[in-house]
Structures are given as C-alpha cells and as structure tokens.
Amino acid sequence: MSAASTDPADPRLLGRAVKRIAYAAPDIERRVHELGEEITAAYPDGDLLVLGLLKGSFVFLADLVRQIRRPLQVDFLVASSYADGTASSGTVNLVYDPETTLAKKHILLVEDIVDSGRTLSRLVDLLKTRGAKSIEICALLHKHIATELRYPTRFIGFDAPNEFLVGYGLDHAEDFRHLPYVASLQ
C-alpha cells in the first residue's frame, strides 16, 4: 500500500485519521483470489447463485465473483431488521428481494462482516424456505463474536479484530466504502 493511502491528508479519509490499517489492499486482493479458488473447488457442478447482502458487500462481491472460475449468477438482497430505525425489531424484512429464482440452486450468501449474526441467521432461515439446493455464507471479515449466528460461515476472508472497521465496502454513516483497504477508525 502506498504511503499516500495511509496519510491523514489522504482526501479519501475526509480529514479523519485512522487508528491503523487492518488489512492492506494487496492483502485483500490476495485473500479474495484464494477465496475464489476455494469457492470454485467447493462447487464443481450445479447452478451457483452468489447473493450479496447490500450495501456493505458490493465491493467484496464484485472482486470475488471475478475470481470464481465457473458459471454463476449474481443478485442482491437488502435486509432490514430495524422497525423504527434505531432498535432491532428481531424480524428481518427483505427491502429488496432477489429477482432470480432460488429453487434448486447453490446459494452463496456474501456478507462484508459478521458480528452479531442475527440478520444472517434469519436470512438463511428465510432463504431455506425457497427450495435452494444448498446455502453457505461467505464473509470478508468475521469478528467471531456472533452469539446469534446459527449457521457456520464456510468461507472467511479474515478473522477481524473487535474494532470499528471501514473501507472496502464497510462504512461509517455511508462514508469510507470506497477505500481500497480496511482501516480501524480512531
């Protein structure tokens, strides 16, 4: 990573300092390539649908699908579990439901970061009712603090520290998604 990308004067940081770079762009690129190889090997046949959980997964998903060396389809989900915008309602609602048919397909649910696991567990439960051949989770980052995740995350990019991380799709108030690395905010 170039020094400019970690410089507090870097215009991409919006004048905010980062505590540290948790995952540099070259490390992310290498790991995404490895994940693509792992996923390719895990799905030798059958229809594969890669479902990105928006908004955070979009950068990771775009890079990941280009590393998967087999036919696949891509679609997205937008889920909400916040009835009033501040507290989780405990019910996951699909704000955007995939247009692609899920029945008889291998579904790879792509997430930016796994923390509590609540939304992922409820999404998997919901997707299971749609007749998928299989459902697996792939996450760029996993904090391993998910007390409510009932399903294993089969593909993990990095074990993440319990810090507030931004960049490479992860945001703070919609900022920082465009950073080519993952940083911990001060």
Buried (B, 14 or more C-beta within 10 A) or exposed (E): BEEEBBEEEBEBBEEBEBEEBBBBBEBBEEBBBEBBEBBBEBBEEEBBBBBBBBBBBBBBBEBBBEBBEBEBBBBBBBBBBEEEEEEBEEEBBEEEBBEBBBEEBBBBBBBBBBBBBBBBBBBBEBBBEBEBBBBBBBBBBBBEEBEEBEBEBBBBBBEBEEBEBBBBBBBBEEBBBEBBBBBBBE
